Amino acid sequence: MKSVGSIKHEREALLPINSAYFDNNLPWVNNNITNYCEWDRVECNATTSRVAKLDLSHASDPHVGFSWCLNYSHFLVFEDIRNLNLSSNLISG
């Protein structure tokens, strides 16, 4: 089976997820740390350096007051992910 993503693709996938769903509200937007494994809310597999846990809970702005539909294809690149927390984000559908 061909690999869906690489470490480079994982990093590139995190920023569009942030802008698509969270209005650039996640802590890594203004972060100068280039190694995404060191970003807040991101944990990586110690062996592969790929995303293993992504905590996106409470990331959307509660004052906006609208819900959004999740596009699972945004998360396909994360092949090692074992924990994806999307709680408290007004997801619909």
ROMI-534010 format. One line per field, with one value per residue (C-alpha): residue in three letters; x, y, z. Coordinates in Angstrom, 3 decimals, m for minus. Layout:
% residues N
residu = ALA_...
x = X_...
y = Y_...
z = Z_...
END
This chain:
% residues 93
residu = MET_LYS_SER_VAL_GLY_SER_ILE_LYS_HIS_GLU_ARG_GLU_ALA_LEU_LEU_PRO_ILE_ASN_SER_ALA_TYR_PHE_ASP_ASN_ASN_LEU_PRO_TRP_VAL_ASN_ASN_ASN_ILE_THR_ASN_TYR_CYS_GLU_TRP_ASP_ARG_VAL_GLU_CYS_ASN_ALA_THR_THR_SER_ARG_VAL_ALA_LYS_LEU_ASP_LEU_SER_HIS_ALA_SER_ASP_PRO_HIS_VAL_GLY_PHE_SER_TRP_CYS_LEU_ASN_TYR_SER_HIS_PHE_LEU_VAL_PHE_GLU_ASP_ILE_ARG_ASN_LEU_ASN_LEU_SER_SER_ASN_LEU_ILE_SER_GLY
x = 0.000_1.334_1.919_m0.603_1.698_5.147_6.457_6.625_3.012_1.923_3.404_1.838_m1.548_m1.685_m1.843_m4.799_m6.688_m6.122_m7.385_m10.252_m11.842_m10.419_m10.008_m6.270_m7.129_m4.640_m1.401_1.004_m0.109_2.235_4.788_8.311_9.024_9.416_9.360_5.633_6.337_7.130_3.920_1.223_m1.590_0.583_2.335_4.478_5.538_9.033_10.250_8.733_8.362_4.870_1.762_0.341_m1.990_m3.733_m5.752_m8.055_m10.575_m12.017_m10.195_m13.029_m14.099_m17.174_m18.302_m18.739_m21.609_m21.802_m21.105_m19.026_m18.925_m15.793_m13.976_m12.185_m9.916_m7.990_m6.756_m5.801_m2.188_m1.697_m0.954_0.285_m2.458_m3.996_m5.824_m7.734_m9.635_m12.225_m14.488_m16.251_m16.065_m19.727_m19.229_m22.346_m23.269
y = 0.000_3.417_5.855_8.706_11.248_12.027_14.035_17.073_16.522_16.236_19.625_21.139_19.628_21.149_24.794_24.413_22.468_25.390_27.979_25.863_25.002_27.137_30.645_30.515_30.105_27.310_28.119_27.118_29.835_32.479_29.941_30.114_26.480_24.645_21.133_20.465_17.699_20.520_22.452_22.713_20.176_17.963_14.792_12.642_9.025_8.942_6.441_7.797_11.517_11.409_12.852_10.362_12.653_15.842_17.751_20.182_20.399_23.825_25.284_27.091_30.527_30.115_33.666_32.877_30.553_28.443_24.777_23.268_19.957_17.900_16.866_13.650_13.867_16.641_14.041_11.204_12.321_11.458_7.744_7.200_9.147_7.234_10.030_12.892_15.061_17.305_17.815_21.106_22.494_22.603_19.969_19.095_16.458
z = 0.000_m0.952_1.883_1.995_3.574_4.828_7.738_5.441_4.402_8.028_8.875_5.762_6.708_10.186_9.107_6.699_9.387_11.705_9.244_7.863_11.189_13.937_12.480_13.255_16.930_17.661_19.508_16.731_14.298_15.659_16.794_15.385_16.243_12.931_14.448_14.752_17.297_19.739_19.057_21.722_21.215_18.966_20.136_17.884_17.838_19.361_16.776_13.551_14.439_12.940_14.583_17.094_19.054_18.034_20.624_18.852_21.684_22.524_19.528_17.775_18.926_21.159_20.369_16.670_17.541_14.385_13.848_11.052_9.236_9.604_6.440_7.380_4.342_6.108_8.588_6.194_6.015_9.706_9.355_12.932_14.683_17.575_19.382_17.742_20.211_18.564_21.594_22.331_18.797_17.675_14.971_13.008_10.465
END
